[in-house]
């Protein structure tokens, strides 16, 4: 029921050590984020394939813009091979801010994800594909069974995930976001005449746990500041936060004033955008999330003030 996310902003060997620890304390899935400015997701997953024995290993999430889908198929199939069949492909529309920096246009993201999942299903079944801009691409080796999850927040993307994916990774931490998201995923599944029970609905949370609540909250603040800055007003308002307070944070981040951004993070923002606090606090929030129809929890950044200690504590108290 519990997965964990690692951001490859540290050397892959260090993440390999954390991943083994996470496996040992009882996590069953490890997700690695994909942004061009961090270590490469597939190199990291290759290291994790060798460092661990039984956890599932996923891209959390890649996108159809920075990598051609035929390359994505080849990369994840290679990870599936080296890990002994433990790969999962997480794919989403990608992070607009990093695309701007790379000079990549974010054209028709919904269509791009939809077509990519269809092409990936064919490529992973070793079919020769035409369409999707391809002209007969086909893998030359057997990929094995690889589930495909979609990273989604918007209403159409959530429905698409329900229609075509094996699971959905929703980047949110509050029950009200899932009261909104779960019915949309279920509607997509119903439209495609699929059983909702066959679909994993994952809360891909901002998580911070420590025996000392204050320390846990302090650690979550910067991640929450970035979430608030990147969230549309509709999401901010859903949590009873004034969009002006959100704008103040994005403007501080835009100016490089990270102290100012941290100072503007309110308790209400922490409550809305993270699973945070003592083991008891986190347990209570996880219960609320599961009540909305969430089937799995992903423990995401920052995990805790001291990652290694937090992983052990989560293992002892929650898993
Ligand atoms: N992004 C990354 O780049 N790297 C990561 O490691 C990563 C991890 C991650 C994990 C979980 C998760 O939920 C998201 C994650 N993301 C990551 C972010 C992800 O890639 C997306 O940026 C994020 O999920 C936001 O996407 P969204 O679901 O809100 O979709 C956007 C594109 C959106 O606007 N969706 C609309 C909707 O209603 O869902 C649909 C827009 C639409 O219909 N577009 C039309 C189309 O065809 O695409 C075109 C409309 C027109 O007028 O052109």
Boltz pocket constraint, residues with backbone or C-beta under 6 A from the ligand:
constraints:
  - pocket:
      binder: B
      contacts: [[A, 32], [A, 33], [A, 34], [A, 35], [A, 60], [A, 61], [A, 62], [A, 63], [A, 92], [A, 93], [A, 94], [A, 95], [A, 96], [A, 107], [A, 108], [A, 109], [A, 110], [A, 111], [A, 112], [A, 150], [A, 151], [A, 152], [A, 153], [A, 154], [A, 155], [A, 156], [A, 157], [A, 158], [A, 169], [A, 170], [A, 171], [A, 204]]
      max_distance: 6.0
